[in-house]
Amino acid sequence: MNNGSEEQKNTNYRPFSGQEWPASEREDAWRLWQWHLSLRRPQAPSDQEGERKAFFEREAEKVRQFEPTALISAELTAQVYGILQRRKMPADYLADQVLASAAFAGRARFETASDLNQFVRQWAGSHGRLLAHLADAAYMWQLQYVDDLSRGFFLTGRLLELPQDLAEDRLFIPMAELERHGLTVERLKKGNPDEAIRRLLWRQVILARDALASGRLLSEELPRSLSRSLRKWWFGCLEVLNEIERRKYDVWSRPIEIPAIRRFFVLLQMQFGKAAFRSR
């Protein structure tokens, strides 16, 4: 693995993608991340929704059979299949990511919260479960924590990148929620958050925070280095959500950044806040 590659530098901010892993798992964790990230820009042969869906279903079935896929390079595919076979990890978790990646191949909308949750389980939850298997934390009660944390991390990330998602005609907020607040996608694209938009995003912040809280106990199930990393990302995500609230849910005018002094306090919480981490 080339630790100095530009691609790796651009993904160092992603949880559990780098040096927090023991040496025996580090390379495998990185390859699983590369699979996941490669699916963020999938190439579909058609813009027609029905044809696009059928294409991703065919590719997912290939992955379940450990066959080559048109979506991932042959080299990376062979490496990731080797990891799963060597570690006896389920191929369904790779196939589910392929199915979910159709959302990144064009326009993406989710009519209901149930539709969005199914996507998040396939996309973020399946990747999280692979990493959990790598960390020997794959019992059912542990995987529930993994699913919750994956959802919390995903929802936080989508709030951070909401303007970019909208510019690419993707929205990871249920359309039913927009209708409930009297909003349209076009109105969201314009930014300028008014009271209705603030109420909508307040609800998304609450959902992300609840998901993070539901998964917090995974920290007690992991080896020390991974537990420390999880706590860092957990506190960091909460601080991002706090900053969005402080900004009155304006994620359009400038990027969400955490001031240095608050980053310092996040580090203090990570180091000394174990009791608080358990009780939140």
C-alpha positions as CSV (number, residue, x, y, z in Angstrom):
1,M,0.0,0.0,0.0
2,N,1.3,3.4,-0.9
3,N,0.6,5.5,2.1
4,G,1.8,8.7,0.3
5,S,-0.6,8.5,-2.6
6,E,-2.8,11.5,-3.3
7,E,-5.8,9.3,-3.3
8,Q,-5.1,8.2,0.3
9,K,-4.4,11.7,1.4
10,N,-7.9,12.7,0.1
11,T,-9.6,10.0,2.2
12,N,-7.7,10.3,5.5
13,Y,-10.7,12.0,7.0
14,R,-12.9,8.9,6.6
15,P,-13.3,6.8,9.8
16,F,-11.5,3.5,9.9
17,S,-9.7,3.9,6.6
18,G,-6.1,4.2,7.9
19,Q,-3.6,3.9,10.6
20,E,-6.0,3.2,13.5
21,W,-6.0,-0.5,12.4
22,P,-3.5,-3.0,13.7
23,A,-0.9,-3.8,11.0
24,S,-2.5,-7.2,10.3
25,E,-5.8,-5.5,9.3
26,R,-4.6,-2.2,7.9
27,E,-4.2,-3.2,4.2
28,D,-7.5,-5.1,4.1
29,A,-9.4,-2.1,5.7
30,W,-7.9,0.2,3.1
31,R,-8.9,-2.1,0.2
32,L,-12.5,-2.3,1.5
33,W,-12.5,1.5,1.6
34,Q,-11.3,1.7,-2.0
35,W,-14.1,-0.5,-3.1
36,H,-16.6,1.7,-1.3
37,L,-15.2,4.9,-2.6
38,S,-15.0,3.6,-6.2
39,L,-18.7,3.1,-6.1
40,R,-19.3,6.9,-5.4
41,R,-18.8,7.6,-9.1
42,P,-20.2,4.6,-10.9
43,Q,-20.5,4.5,-14.7
44,A,-24.0,3.3,-15.8
45,P,-24.6,2.4,-19.5
46,S,-28.0,4.2,-19.6
47,D,-29.7,7.3,-18.1
48,Q,-33.1,5.5,-18.2
49,E,-34.1,4.6,-14.7
50,G,-35.4,1.2,-15.5
51,E,-32.3,0.2,-17.5
52,R,-30.0,1.7,-14.9
53,K,-31.7,-0.3,-12.1
54,A,-31.4,-3.5,-14.1
55,F,-27.7,-2.9,-14.8
56,F,-26.9,-2.5,-11.1
57,E,-28.9,-5.6,-10.2
58,R,-26.9,-7.6,-12.7
59,E,-23.6,-6.3,-11.4
60,A,-24.7,-7.0,-7.8
61,E,-25.5,-10.6,-8.7
62,K,-22.0,-11.0,-10.3
63,V,-20.5,-9.8,-7.0
64,R,-22.4,-12.3,-5.0
65,Q,-20.9,-15.0,-7.2
66,F,-17.4,-13.4,-6.9
67,E,-17.3,-12.7,-10.6
68,P,-15.7,-9.6,-12.2
69,T,-17.8,-6.4,-12.3
70,A,-17.8,-3.6,-14.7
71,L,-18.0,-1.1,-11.8
72,I,-14.6,-1.8,-10.1
73,S,-11.2,-2.4,-11.6
74,A,-10.1,-6.0,-12.0
75,E,-7.2,-5.6,-9.7
76,L,-9.2,-4.1,-6.8
77,T,-12.0,-6.6,-7.3
78,A,-9.5,-9.5,-7.1
79,Q,-8.0,-8.0,-3.9
80,V,-11.3,-7.5,-2.2
81,Y,-12.7,-10.9,-3.1
82,G,-9.5,-12.4,-1.7
83,I,-10.1,-10.5,1.6
84,L,-13.6,-11.8,1.9
85,Q,-12.7,-15.4,1.0
86,R,-9.7,-15.4,3.3
87,R,-11.6,-13.9,6.2
88,K,-15.0,-15.7,5.5
89,M,-16.9,-12.4,5.2
90,P,-20.3,-12.2,3.4
91,A,-20.2,-11.2,-0.3
92,D,-23.8,-9.8,0.2
93,Y,-22.3,-6.8,1.9
94,L,-20.3,-5.9,-1.3
95,A,-23.3,-6.7,-3.5
96,D,-25.6,-4.4,-1.4
97,Q,-23.2,-1.5,-1.9
98,V,-23.3,-2.1,-5.7
99,L,-27.1,-2.0,-5.6
100,A,-27.1,1.2,-3.5
101,S,-24.4,2.9,-5.8
102,A,-27.1,3.4,-8.4
103,A,-28.1,6.4,-6.4
104,F,-24.7,8.0,-7.3
105,A,-25.1,7.3,-11.1
106,G,-27.7,10.0,-11.7
107,R,-30.7,11.7,-10.1
108,A,-31.5,10.4,-6.6
109,R,-34.7,10.8,-4.7
110,F,-36.2,8.8,-1.8
111,E,-40.0,9.1,-1.3
112,T,-40.2,8.0,2.3
113,A,-38.0,7.6,5.4
114,S,-38.3,3.8,4.9
115,D,-36.8,4.1,1.4
116,L,-33.9,6.2,2.6
117,N,-33.2,3.9,5.5
118,Q,-33.1,0.9,3.2
119,F,-30.6,2.7,1.0
120,V,-28.4,3.7,4.0
121,R,-28.4,0.2,5.3
122,Q,-27.3,-1.1,1.9
123,W,-24.7,1.7,1.3
124,A,-23.2,2.7,4.6
125,G,-24.4,-0.1,6.8
126,S,-23.0,-2.8,4.5
127,H,-19.6,-1.2,4.4
128,G,-19.6,-0.7,8.2
129,R,-20.5,-4.4,8.7
130,L,-17.5,-5.5,6.6
131,L,-15.2,-3.3,8.8
132,A,-16.9,-4.8,11.9
133,H,-16.1,-8.3,10.7
134,L,-12.5,-7.2,10.2
135,A,-12.5,-6.0,13.8
136,D,-14.0,-9.2,15.1
137,A,-17.2,-7.3,16.2
138,A,-19.8,-9.2,14.1
139,Y,-22.2,-10.5,16.7
140,M,-25.8,-9.4,16.0
141,W,-25.9,-7.0,18.9
142,Q,-22.6,-5.4,17.7
143,L,-23.9,-5.2,14.2
144,Q,-26.9,-3.2,15.4
145,Y,-24.5,-0.6,16.9
146,V,-22.6,-0.7,13.6
147,D,-25.8,0.0,11.6
148,D,-26.7,2.9,13.9
149,L,-23.3,4.5,13.7
150,S,-23.1,4.0,10.0
151,R,-26.4,5.9,9.6
152,G,-25.3,8.6,12.0
153,F,-22.0,9.2,10.1
154,F,-23.8,9.1,6.7
155,L,-26.5,11.6,7.7
156,T,-23.9,13.9,9.2
157,G,-21.9,13.7,6.0
158,R,-24.9,14.4,3.8
159,L,-25.7,17.6,5.8
160,L,-22.1,18.8,5.3
161,E,-22.3,18.1,1.5
162,L,-26.0,19.1,1.0
163,P,-25.3,21.9,-1.5
164,Q,-23.0,19.6,-3.5
165,D,-25.5,16.8,-3.5
166,L,-28.2,19.2,-4.7
167,A,-26.0,20.5,-7.4
168,E,-25.6,16.9,-8.7
169,D,-29.4,16.4,-8.5
170,R,-29.2,14.1,-5.5
171,L,-31.1,14.5,-2.2
172,F,-30.8,12.2,0.8
173,I,-33.8,13.6,2.7
174,P,-37.1,11.9,2.1
175,M,-39.4,13.8,-0.3
176,A,-42.2,13.2,2.2
177,E,-40.3,15.4,4.7
178,L,-40.0,18.2,2.1
179,E,-43.7,18.1,1.4
180,R,-44.5,18.1,5.1
181,H,-42.6,21.4,5.4
182,G,-44.0,22.9,2.2
183,L,-40.6,22.7,0.4
184,T,-39.3,21.7,-3.0
185,V,-36.0,20.5,-4.2
186,E,-35.6,23.7,-6.3
187,R,-36.1,25.8,-3.2
188,L,-33.4,23.9,-1.3
189,K,-31.0,24.4,-4.3
190,K,-31.4,28.1,-3.9
191,G,-30.1,28.0,-0.3
192,N,-31.1,31.1,1.8
193,P,-32.5,29.0,4.7
194,D,-35.8,30.3,5.9
195,E,-37.9,29.0,8.8
196,A,-39.2,26.0,6.9
197,I,-35.7,25.0,5.7
198,R,-34.4,25.4,9.2
199,R,-37.1,23.1,10.6
200,L,-36.3,20.5,8.0
201,L,-32.6,20.5,8.7
202,W,-33.2,20.6,12.5
203,R,-35.1,17.3,12.0
204,Q,-32.1,15.8,10.0
205,V,-29.7,16.9,12.8
206,I,-31.9,15.2,15.4
207,L,-32.0,12.0,13.3
208,A,-28.2,11.9,12.9
209,R,-27.6,12.6,16.6
210,D,-30.1,9.9,17.7
211,A,-28.3,7.4,15.4
212,L,-24.9,8.3,16.8
213,A,-26.3,7.9,20.4
214,S,-27.8,4.5,19.6
215,G,-24.5,3.2,18.4
216,R,-22.1,4.7,21.0
217,L,-21.7,1.4,23.0
218,L,-19.8,-0.2,20.1
219,S,-16.7,1.6,21.6
220,E,-16.8,-1.0,24.4
221,E,-16.7,-3.9,21.9
222,L,-13.6,-2.9,20.0
223,P,-9.8,-3.2,20.5
224,R,-8.3,-0.1,22.1
225,S,-6.9,1.6,19.0
226,L,-10.2,1.2,17.2
227,S,-12.2,2.3,20.2
228,R,-10.1,5.4,20.4
229,S,-10.7,6.2,16.8
230,L,-14.5,5.6,17.1
231,R,-14.6,8.0,20.1
232,K,-12.8,10.6,18.0
233,W,-15.3,10.4,15.1
234,W,-18.2,10.1,17.5
235,F,-17.4,13.4,19.3
236,G,-16.3,15.0,16.0
237,C,-19.6,14.2,14.4
238,L,-21.5,15.6,17.3
239,E,-19.5,18.8,17.1
240,V,-20.2,19.1,13.4
241,L,-23.9,18.8,14.2
242,N,-23.6,21.4,17.0
243,E,-21.9,23.8,14.5
244,I,-24.7,23.4,12.0
245,E,-27.1,24.4,14.7
246,R,-24.9,27.3,15.7
247,R,-25.0,28.4,12.1
248,K,-28.8,28.3,12.1
249,Y,-28.7,25.5,9.6
250,D,-27.0,27.5,6.9
251,V,-24.8,25.0,5.1
252,W,-24.8,27.0,1.9
253,S,-23.0,30.3,2.5
254,R,-19.6,28.7,3.5
255,P,-18.3,25.3,4.4
256,I,-18.9,23.9,7.9
257,E,-15.6,24.1,9.8
258,I,-14.9,23.5,13.5
259,P,-12.8,26.3,15.1
260,A,-9.5,25.3,16.5
261,I,-10.6,25.8,20.2
262,R,-13.6,23.5,19.8
263,R,-11.4,20.9,18.0
264,F,-9.2,21.1,21.1
265,F,-12.1,20.4,23.4
266,V,-13.2,17.5,21.2
267,L,-9.8,16.0,21.7
268,L,-10.1,16.5,25.4
269,Q,-13.5,14.7,25.4
270,M,-12.0,11.9,23.4
271,Q,-9.1,11.5,25.8
272,F,-10.9,12.0,29.1
273,G,-14.6,11.7,28.4
274,K,-15.1,8.0,28.6
275,A,-17.8,8.2,31.4
276,A,-19.5,11.0,29.4
277,F,-19.3,8.9,26.3
278,R,-21.1,6.1,27.9
279,S,-23.8,8.2,29.5
280,R,-24.8,10.4,26.5
